[in-house]
Amino acid sequence: MQERRQKIVEFVNQLGTVSFAQLKAAFPEVSDMTLRTDLKALDEERRLVRVHGGAKSVEVVVGTDDFLLRRAKRCAPEKAQIAHKALTLLRPDMTIYLDSGSTTTALARILPDERYQIFTSSLSCANELLRLTQARVFVPGGFLNRYSQSLCGIQAMQSIARVNFDLALLGTTSYASKTGFSCGMEEEAQLKRAVIGQAERSYVLMDSGKVGLTSTFSFAVLDDIDGIVSDDGLAEEVVRACRARGKHVL
């Protein structure tokens, strides 16, 4: 049973959103009643989200709301590679915005102890930055997203509206050519858009596995940012699209 349910979760995660008919086609040996029982149990365990007529992956529904520790384990080598690449964008005395997410947390973990002013909505990033003695770290107010361990909402928006960032390093749940960069929570999308508007340069930190996926709320397209920091597996079509627009790809 557990093996079957794990396969259901993997199937839903792969497609993002599936109908009950798709699940039936993928698991023809499972009865309708058993499949519905599995979906109910997996929803209660927060491994997927049961919706009318099917199911969605947790990440599609809540974007960066997905449990941070769970996301940190996915694509860990790629996230580490992205974090090291992003270090090349940093200079002492910069004012930096560090977004929430497992990739930005990986970056915070290896950030050198330099004279930065760092604003972050991420409690996990702030926790990693506690070791720094030269940097000043600011955490805006807002309501707590317990899944992504981050703060967002009107108080966070008001806090960053008064700050001019030299560099914004943003996370994303998904990227598709039609919808751009997107996440699953409207308040987080609003905060990301506001940060981009306050930043001299904005880069999205994104592992290659997020390409071709779409989440509910778009916050930017390629023209809105200065570049992408990704792993070596980034799809060539995304690289070409960036270069055609004069965007930097690391």
Order of alpha helices (4+ residues) and beta strands (2+ residues): alpha-beta-alpha-alpha-beta-beta-alpha-alpha-alpha-beta-alpha-beta-alpha-beta-beta-beta-alpha-beta-beta-beta-alpha-beta-beta-beta-alpha-beta
